[in-house]
Amino acid sequence: MLIVDVTFMFSVIMQIGLAPKYTTHPLFPDMVSAMIVSAFISIGMNCAFAMLRKKTTDVGKMTKVMKETNEWRKQYTEAIRKQDKVRIEELKKKQAYVNKMTMEMQQQQMRPMLIYMMPSFLLWIFVFPSVFGATAAVSPIYIPWIMCSEQNIKNDQHVDQSGQPRGACSVQGEVFLWGWFLITSFAFSGIISKITGTSMPGIT
């Protein structure tokens, strides 16, 4: 639900003219410097979010709730599999408590995300596109959607009325700015969570 709401909000903002304006003359024109600097910024933003989570949520309580919820789900699934009606009824009595705890946990998870969202969004609209341009790295391994494809290159290399290329893609494997941030974020988020003590077990 949160992802749907955020996507809808972003689409509305884009439609009123706040789409990113990617510069054709980035502050870091070569891919090496752009890749390194943007990676450090991405890691820094991950650290900032982790510290915000640590300040605004009770990580210990959330971990305990997740473990209790996982244990209840396992027991309930096992009782259904064995058709143990007595055990099923016992576990159903605890279901309201589990649902309440899960809702409180989700609200705590959303709190730092909502605080972090607006400044992060402003950076993505007004700062990063004018500093790095549309692409920020080159990869020898092609990953669809987050890198320039042959079709992207064909479309982008057509010149417009001013004689400039329509887009930034010139070589297959160039990584879009948002794609490079996504890669570095996934690569370091687990490490940062462990270092800051904000990692939590998932709900199974």
HUHUZI-V265784 format. One record per pair of residues at least 24 apart in sequence whose ideal C-beta (glycine too) atoms are under 7 Angstrom apart, sorted by sequence separation. I is the first residue (numbers start at 1). GAP is how many residues later the second one is. D is the distance in whole Angstrom. If there is no record, write none. Layout:
I	GAP	D
I	GAP	D
This chain:
148	24	6
148	25	7
72	26	5
147	26	6
148	26	4
147	27	6
147	28	5
69	29	6
146	29	6
147	29	7
142	30	7
146	30	6
142	31	6
69	32	7
147	32	6
68	33	7
69	33	6
134	33	7
135	33	5
138	33	7
140	33	7
146	33	3
134	34	4
135	34	7
139	34	5
133	35	6
138	35	5
65	36	5
138	36	5
139	36	6
146	36	6
138	37	7
137	38	4
66	39	7
135	39	4
136	39	6
65	40	5
135	40	6
135	41	6
136	41	5
134	42	6
135	42	6
62	43	5
134	43	6
137	43	5
136	44	4
132	45	5
62	46	6
128	49	6
58	50	7
57	51	4
57	54	7
56	55	5
57	55	6
56	56	5
53	59	4
56	59	7
52	60	5
49	63	7
52	63	6
52	64	6
49	67	5
45	75	7
38	94	6
34	98	5
38	98	5
35	101	6
34	102	5
35	102	4
34	103	7
20	104	7
27	104	5
28	104	6
20	105	5
26	105	6
23	106	7
26	106	5
31	106	6
18	107	6
22	107	4
23	107	5
26	107	4
31	107	5
2	108	6
21	108	6
20	109	4
24	109	7
23	110	5
22	111	5
22	112	4
73	131	7
70	133	6
66	134	6
67	134	6
69	134	6
70	134	5
66	135	5
63	137	5
66	137	6
59	138	7
62	138	6
63	138	6
38	139	7
42	139	5
46	139	6
59	139	6
24	140	7
43	141	6
59	141	7
38	142	6
42	142	4
46	142	6
50	142	5
54	142	6
38	143	7
42	143	6
46	143	6
50	143	6
54	143	7
54	144	5
35	145	7
39	145	5
43	145	5
47	145	6
51	145	6
53	145	5
22	146	7
46	146	5
50	146	4
50	148	5
